[in-house]
C-alpha cells in the first residue's frame, strides 16, 4: 500500500520527545514563529508538522499532546486541503513539461507573505508548511528569508527538511530546530503491522532491516517490489569477488518490468555496501557483512560508493540508459579487490 498522506495520517510513533516539545511550547504560549523539522527521509517529519498544525488550528484550549480524532472537523478539513488558515508549499506539477518540478518555485514561496499577513479566518493562527524545504532554489530561499526576517503576528512557519545543510544559514538561524531520528525496530514493526497486515512477518521483518528506521521507505519498498529487488542485491553482493560479467545483464532484464526498479536497486546496493563497511568498522558485522567488507580496504569501498552514487545521479538526471548503467555499476563492483 502507498504511504499515508501526511496531512491525513493520524498515526506517528517514535517521536514522543519532539511532540512533547511542540505541545509544551503551545501550552506555555511560548511559540517560536518558525520551526525547522529535520531528519532522514520517510521518518515522519511531514506527519509531525501536520499534527502540530491541526493542534494549532483546533478550537478551544490546547489539549495535552498532539493527538486528534480523525473525525474532528479540523482534522478532516486539513486532510482535504480545505482549511482556510493552512497553506502548504511544496514542489508543484509543471503542466508544460508534464512532470513534477525539481525545485520549489519562487512564485509559490511569495504567496507565504501575503497569506501570513492576513487575519486568521477563524481567530486563531495562520500556519504555513513548507514540505521539502531543501528543494528551495536561490530565489525561493531568498523570498522565504524575507518572511523570516519580519514574521507577522499569530503566524507559524513549519519547514520540513531532509537536508538542512542545503538551506541558507540565515534561514536555519531564524528557526527553532527539531531533529527526528530513525525509528526503532520495535516502532517500525508496530507501524508496518498496521499498514501491511497482509504481509508475512518474515517479509515485514526484512522491510524493517532494509528501511533503516524509515517507515516511509519501508512502505515504498513494499509498493515497488523492493523485497524482490533486495534479493537481487543479496545475490550480487554474495557472488563477490567472483561476480560473473553477465550478471549486470541478468539484473537489468529482471528490473526491466519495474518502473522504479533501477533507482531502488541502486539505492539498496549502495545501502548494502555502506552497512557492511559501517558495521565492520564498528566490529558488529555479521558473517556476510564481514566477508564483503574484507574484499577491499575501507577507503576503496568509500570511493566505490561515491562512484556508484555519481553513476545513479547522472543516469537519472540526464535520462541515460539504465540498462547500461546497471552493467557499468556492477562492472565497477566486480573490479579487482585490493
Secondary structure by P-SEA (a helix, b strand, c coil): cccccccccccccccaaaaaaaaaaaaacccccbbbbbccccccaaaaaaaaaaaaacccccccccccccccaaaaaaaacccccccccccccccccccccccccaaaaaaaaaaaaccccccbbbbbbbcccccccaaaaaaaaaaaacccccbbbbbbbcccccccaaaaaacbbbbbccccaaaaaaaaaaacccccaaaaaaaaaaacccaaaaaaaaaaaaaaaaaaaaaaaaaccccccaaaaaaaaaaccccaaaaaaaaaaaaaaaaaaaaaaaccccaaaaaaaacccaaaaaaaaaaaaaaaaaaaaacccaaaaaaaaaaaaacccc
